[in-house]
Amino acid sequence: MIFKRTMATSKLATNITHVLSCLSKQQSTTMLGHFSGKYDPWRILIGTILSARARDEVTEQVCEVLFNKYPTVEALAGAKQQDIEQCIQRIGFYHTKARNIIKTSKIVIQQHHGSVPGTMDDLLTLPGVGRKVAGCVLVYAFQKDAIPVDTHVHRISNRLGWVRTKAPEQTEQRLMKIVPKKNWQVVNDCLVSHGKKICKPIQPLCHSCCIERYCKKVGIHKKKINWQKNKK
């Protein structure tokens, strides 16, 4: 029994590696991938906090405005909440987010000498930072191993049959057990990009999917797949 379970786990890990390899060749750069090559850890932290429940294109534009006006952690920490709100009001929950990024900037200065902390535990003490945001900062700002799980990662991991989970937090814990650690840093970028372009929540474009042969299509109605084929 233990031998069979070990073989199944090994087969799944190989399957996951193949899927991520295929997706990495097809994917376009995500917003956070773009941030990683453009911003320092503090800007990535703030940008990721702002990105929650917001469209990427809006987040990118808002970040440009915000960082032009407040180019340093000290400048943002000393800003008035009302002024920050005016900069970011195009983003949902901007009142709460403005308060959080000011508080976070102050904590970074007071408790971390102006540098963004590079551990999950320390990041989770910051206002507006949950496990997804913390994981994104570790991966995109510090190139450290983590698996940030957003709605795309959660949905596609279940659809592929890798996990059977109800919540993103459960998905993260399960993925950390089954995904080879060498692949942790690419999971978010690959699945987010794939989820936006191909593996959509409703009517996924299975006929255009480079990893269809690996997918168990959990929760996908066959008629929807056929409809997509006929539509092509």
Secondary structure in CASP SS format (residue, H / E / C, confidence):
PFRMAT SS
TARGET T0000
AUTHOR 0000-0000-0000
METHOD secondary structure of the structure
MODEL  1
M C 1.00
I H 1.00
F H 1.00
K H 1.00
R H 1.00
T H 1.00
M H 1.00
A H 1.00
T H 1.00
S H 1.00
K H 1.00
L H 1.00
A H 1.00
T H 1.00
N H 1.00
I H 1.00
T H 1.00
H H 1.00
V H 1.00
L H 1.00
S H 1.00
C H 1.00
L H 1.00
S H 1.00
K H 1.00
Q H 1.00
Q C 1.00
S C 1.00
T C 1.00
T C 1.00
M H 1.00
L H 1.00
G H 1.00
H H 1.00
F H 1.00
S H 1.00
G H 1.00
K H 1.00
Y C 1.00
D C 1.00
P H 1.00
W H 1.00
R H 1.00
I H 1.00
L H 1.00
I H 1.00
G H 1.00
T H 1.00
I H 1.00
L H 1.00
S H 1.00
A C 1.00
R C 1.00
A C 1.00
R C 1.00
D H 1.00
E H 1.00
V H 1.00
T H 1.00
E H 1.00
Q H 1.00
V H 1.00
C H 1.00
E H 1.00
V H 1.00
L H 1.00
F H 1.00
N H 1.00
K H 1.00
Y C 1.00
P C 1.00
T C 1.00
V H 1.00
E H 1.00
A H 1.00
L H 1.00
A H 1.00
G C 1.00
A C 1.00
K C 1.00
Q H 1.00
Q H 1.00
D H 1.00
I H 1.00
E H 1.00
Q H 1.00
C H 1.00
I H 1.00
Q C 1.00
R C 1.00
I C 1.00
G C 1.00
F C 1.00
Y H 1.00
H H 1.00
T H 1.00
K H 1.00
A H 1.00
R H 1.00
N H 1.00
I H 1.00
I H 1.00
K H 1.00
T H 1.00
S H 1.00
K H 1.00
I H 1.00
V H 1.00
I H 1.00
Q H 1.00
Q H 1.00
H H 1.00
H C 1.00
G C 1.00
S C 1.00
V C 1.00
P C 1.00
G C 1.00
T C 1.00
M H 1.00
D H 1.00
D H 1.00
L H 1.00
L C 1.00
T C 1.00
L C 1.00
P C 1.00
G C 1.00
V C 1.00
G C 1.00
R H 1.00
K H 1.00
V H 1.00
A H 1.00
G H 1.00
C H 1.00
V H 1.00
L H 1.00
V H 1.00
Y H 1.00
A H 1.00
F H 1.00
Q C 1.00
K C 1.00
D C 1.00
A C 1.00
I C 1.00
P C 1.00
V C 1.00
D C 1.00
T H 1.00
H H 1.00
V H 1.00
H H 1.00
R H 1.00
I H 1.00
S H 1.00
N H 1.00
R H 1.00
L H 1.00
G C 1.00
W C 1.00
V C 1.00
R C 1.00
T C 1.00
K C 1.00
A C 1.00
P H 1.00
E H 1.00
Q H 1.00
T H 1.00
E H 1.00
Q H 1.00
R H 1.00
L H 1.00
M H 1.00
K H 1.00
I H 1.00
V C 1.00
P C 1.00
K H 1.00
K H 1.00
N H 1.00
W H 1.00
Q H 1.00
V H 1.00
V H 1.00
N H 1.00
D H 1.00
C H 1.00
L H 1.00
V H 1.00
S H 1.00
H H 1.00
G H 1.00
K H 1.00
K H 1.00
I C 1.00
C C 1.00
K C 1.00
P C 1.00
I C 1.00
Q C 1.00
P C 1.00
L C 1.00
C H 1.00
H H 1.00
S H 1.00
C C 1.00
C C 1.00
I C 1.00
E H 1.00
R H 1.00
Y H 1.00
C C 1.00
K C 1.00
K C 1.00
V C 1.00
G C 1.00
I C 1.00
H C 1.00
K H 1.00
K H 1.00
K H 1.00
I H 1.00
N H 1.00
W H 1.00
Q H 1.00
K H 1.00
N H 1.00
K H 1.00
K C 1.00
END
